[in-house]
Amino acid sequence: MLPSIVYLGVDVSKDSLDVHFLGQSHHLPNSSSGIAKLRKLIGKHSGTVHVICEATGGYERALCSALHAKKIRLSVVNPRLPRDFARSQNRLAKTDRLDAEAIARFAAAIRPQPRPLPDAQRQALIDLITRRRQLVDMRTAEKLRLGSVHKALRPSVLAHIDWLTKAIDTLDTDIDGAVRHSPLWRDDLRLLTSVPGVGPGTANTLIALLPELGAIPISKLTALVGLAPMNHDSGTLRGQRHIRGGRSTVRSALYMATISAIRCNGAIRDFNLRLRAAGKPAKVAITACMRKLLRILNAIAHTKTPWRVA
């Protein structure tokens, strides 16, 4: 018989690692010494343990790299998933803090698949795209602020907008260079941008943040991106289906590409017109078009065949 998997939950913060393993809780520092203690704690179970931790904006990287080097099963999950699971089990109120035990319990119930870490080159591209998104958000906030700021402060806000625009342009150059210097990514860029409506920005985001593109079925891909309709049923009540969760940055990039594709891509435009003629609300039609565009991109990435006009 194959040995059963033992799940180890880790609640990661900047300074600490709260661990739940084999019914016991441990508080370790988020440092090389703490990670060494965690590996010692795993000990003889290294062949059967599966470590689950939340994505915390980078504080989990040192831990993940160390475990990956030792070939220990690892999954980094969206913090919302174990929290929603704990609430569904009536184990967590809205004001409660999710702990390592709840994360381990979520893993034992859901049994997520181990997910390999991005290599250094992909991680660098992810960091560039993440930083670009942060600067774009800052610029948007500053532009909105212009409408209400005192006139004495307008020069300062305008100067900041100008600085942000130049910084974003520099990041665009760095991202473009990183993609075009990789033969694999360069080919992916050519294939994805062959689809009308998909520009380099969207393609680069997909390359960095959706490596599963072309490698898994579309049903799983739509769930990863957060485009799968989720039910809101309770007993005999049948609520409306809504999309939620998933990789929000990928979904945002796909949304902008879809808006463009509705104007310039015949297949997406005609699909949108059919949905609207059938009485579908605009947002519902756009979401369906996003799924159709993702299906097209997934097929192109899988077959390595560029877009062809029918």
N, C-alpha and C positions, 0 to 999 in steps of 0.2 A: 504494500500500500504506500502511496505517496504521502509524505509528511504533511500535516495540515499547516496552513499559514497562520502565523501569530502576528497580530496587528499591534503596532506601537504608535501611539498618538503623540505628536509634539506640538505644543502651543509655543510659537516662536515670537519673541519680542526683541527689541534692540539689545537688551542686556542679559536676557535669560532664556533658557529652554525648559519649559515645564513638560515633563515626560510622564506618560502613563503606559506601563508595560507589565503584563502578566499580573494584573490586579493591584499593582503598586504604583504610587506616584513619586516622582523625583523632581527636585528643583536644581537645575544646573546653570552655570554661567554660559552665555552665548559667546564662547571664546574657544581657542584651540584646546585648552584644558578641559572645558566642559564637553566639547565634542569627543575628546579622547575618553572621558568618563562614560559618555553615552555608548561609544563603541565597545567599551569594556562591559557595560551593562548588557549589551546584546550578546556578547560572548559566543557561547556554543550555539546560539540560536540564529547565527548569521545566515544559515542556509534556508531557514524557514520564515524569518521575520520580514514583515513588509511595513516600512515606515511611512506614515502619513503626516504631512504638515501643511499648514496654510501658506498661500502666497502672501508675503508681507512686504512687498515692495523692495526686496533685496536682502533683508536681514536673514533670510533662510539660505542664502547662496553658499556660505562657507560650510554649513552643515550638509547641504545637498552634495556639494563637490566631494567632501570627505567620504560620504556614504557611497556615492557613485564610484569613487576610486576603489572601494572595497567590494564592489559588485553586490551591494545590498539593495534589495527591492525598495523602490521609492516612488511615491506619488505626491506631487504638490497640487493641492486642490484650491479652488475658489473658496474663500472664507464663508461665503453665503451658503454653500452646500451643506456642510456639517451643522451650521446654525439652523437652517430650515429643517433639517432632519431632526435635530434635537427638539425644536418647537413642535414638529408634527407628532413627536412621541410624548409631548407634554412634560418634557424634562427641562425646558428653558423658557423663561419669560423674556419679554422684549428688553428688559433692563439688566438681565443677567449676563455675565461674562462667560463666553464659551471656554471650556477648559480642555486639557489634554485627554481626559477620560471620555468626554463627549466626542472628540475627534476620533479616538480609537473605536468607540461604539459605532459611529457612523461608518468607519471603514469596514468593520466586521459585517455590517448589514449590507452595505452597497458593494463591497469587494471591488474597488477600482483597479483598473489595469495599471501595472507599473509603467511609468512614462520616462523615457530617457531624457537626461539633461541636454539643453542646447550646447553645442560645442562653443569654444571661445569666439570663433568668427561669427556665428549666429547670434550669440549673446551680445557681442559688440554692436551688431546691426539692430537688435532689439532695443538696446540702450539709446542708440541714435534716434530711432523712430519714437520711442517713449519721450525723449527730451523734446523732440520736435512738437509732439502733441501738447506737451506742457507749455511750450512757448506760444503756440497758436492759441491755447486757452487764455493765456495772459494777455495776448494782443486783442482778442475778442473782448475781454473784460475792460481793457483800456479804451477801446473804441466805444463801448457802451457808456463808459464813464464820461466821455466827452460831452454827451448830451446834457449832463447835469452839473459838471464841475464848474467852479467859479472861474471867470475869465482870466484871473491872475495865475491860475494853475494850468491853463490850457497849453502853454508852451512846454511845460514839464511833461504833461501827458503825451503831447505830440512827439516830443523828443524820445520818450520811452517807446512809443509805437514804432518810430523809425528805427530805434536800436533793435527792437524785437524782430522787425521785418528783415533787417540785415542778418541777424543771428539765425533766423529761419532759412534764409537763402544759403547761408554757409552750411547749415545742416543738410539742406537739400543736395548740395554739392557733395558733401561727405557720404551721404546715403547712396547717391547715384554712383559715386566712385567705388564704394564697397561692393555694390551689386555687380557692377560691370567688370570688376577685377576678379570675380569668381566665374569660371566657365559655366558651372551648373546654374547659378543664379542668373547669369546673363542670358542663358537660353530660356529660363523660366520667364524672365522679363519680356523677352521677345514674344513668347507664346501668349502670355496673359494680355499684353497690350495689343495683340492682334484683334481682340474683341472690341468693337466700337463702344465707347463709353468708359473703358477701363484705361486710365492713364498710369504713368509711372508711379505716382503716389500710392494709388490703390494696389498696384502690382507689388511694390516694395513692401507694403504692409502685409499683404498675403504671404509673400515669401518669408518674411521674418516671423510673423505671429501665427501663421496657419500652415506649418510644415506638413500637416496631414492632407493637404489639398492634393487630390489625385491618387491618394493611397488608401482611402477608406470609402465605404459606400456613402452616398449622398444623404441618406437618412441620419447617419451618425454625424456627418459634417454639419448639417443644419442644426443639430442639437448643440454641437460644439460652439457654433457661431451665435447661438441663441435665437434662431429663426424657426425653431420647431414650435407649433402652437401647443400651449399647455392648457389643460382643462381647469375649470373653476367650478367643479361639481360638488354637491353636498347632498347626500341622500337622493331624493327624487328631483332635486333642483339641478338643472343643466345650465350653467353659466356660459358666458362668452369665452371663446378661446383667445388667449393672448400669448405673445412671445415674451420671453424674459430670460435673464441670466446669460450665460455664454460669454464670449470674448467681445466686450463692448467696443474696443478699438477697431477690431476687424469688422464688426457690424456697422459701425459708423462709416468706415471707408467704403464698404459695400453699398451703403445707402446712397452716398454721394455719387458713386459710379452708376447706380441704378437710375438716379434722377437724370444723369447725363445720357444713359443708354435709352431711356424712354424717348429722348429727343432725336438721337442719331443712330440707334440700332433698330433696324426694321423688325427683328424677331421680338425684341422686348417691347417696342412701341405697339406692335399689333396685338401682343398678348395683353398689354395694359388696356388698350381700347376695347378688346373683347370683354374684359372683366368689368370695365366701367359701363359698357352697354348692357351687361347683365345685372347692373344695379349695385355692384360692389362699391363701398365707400372708397375714397381716394387712398386712405392710409392702408386699407386692407389690400387694395390692388397693388400698391407700391411694395408691400411686404411680400406678396406673391411673386412680383417681378424680381425682388431680391433673391428669393429662393430659386427662381428660374435662371437668373444670371449666375448664381453660385453653382447650379447644376452644370451649366455650360462650361464654366471655368474648371470645375472638377474633371469633366470629361476631357477637356483640352490638356490639363496637366497630366492626366492618366495616359492618354494616347500619344502625347507629345506631338500633337497635330494642331497647327494654328487654325484660327477661325476662317471659315470659308462661307461666302455668301451663297445661300441656297438659290 
